[in-house]
Amino acid sequence: MKSGAVQQKPSDKLVQGLRYAGIEDEPVLAAIARIPREQFVPPTFQEHAYDDTALPIGQGQTVSQPLIVAMMTQALALTDRHKVLEIGTGSGYQSAVLAVLARRVYTIERHRPLLAEAEARFAALRIHKVTTRHGDGSEGWAEQAPFDRIIVTAAAEREVPPKLIDQLAVGGIMVVPVARSAIDQRLLKITKNADGLVVEDLGGVRFVPLVSERSEPLPPTNIQAALKRLKR
């Protein structure tokens, strides 16, 4: 006799796991359930598309672990009035999740092949709220600034690129991993207010490095003092 039980969809199982891991933002969970992650990973890894793990996408890059995507998106506290800058388009998965929640997403990718693939996915899935650019993410997108929210999906070395801080609106939030050493990356939530920056450490993470076209080290910024206070 056949069982009448309905098999749980992979996306539902993923969302259940994210809830168990502490993700409480229902719009974020709904966005993750809505976006077909299997469309954003290479065919070789599609059977693992709904595993809570990062997967390679070529060019030495990865599509982030769903828990990290959910955590970073939740920290942004998005509404449909927000204009978002994403640094590191990658496969386009994080961009697609953001597009469900935000008014507009501007995303920058330095690897042309990845950007072309992501653009094809956006077109196929009719994701129209994402605008793309090939370039150096550390430079931001000055023509579209200021941004209500900025999300960086690669680890900045020691400090956040100053131009990204400049392009964040007052009252805005940036979520960015920062590498304090070769083995210590911290996910930071930075809120910009009229008096300066408020930095919250969301925990340890593991991202590919944010590569800048600059040949000179980035100049010091006032975030360095905040990072020093976070060190134990």
Secondary structure, 3 states (H helix, E strand, C coil): CCCCCCCCCHHHHHHHHHHHCCCCCHHHHHHHHHCCHHHHCCHHHHHHCCCCCCEEEECCEEECCHHHHHHHHHHHCCCCCCEEEEECCCCCHHHHHHHHHCCEEEEEECCHHHHHHHHHHHHHCCCCCEEEEECCHHHCCHHHCCEEEEEECCEEECCCCHHHHHHEEEEEEEEEEEEEECCEEEEEEEEEECCEEEEEEEEECCCCECCCCCCCCCCCCCHHHHHHHHCC
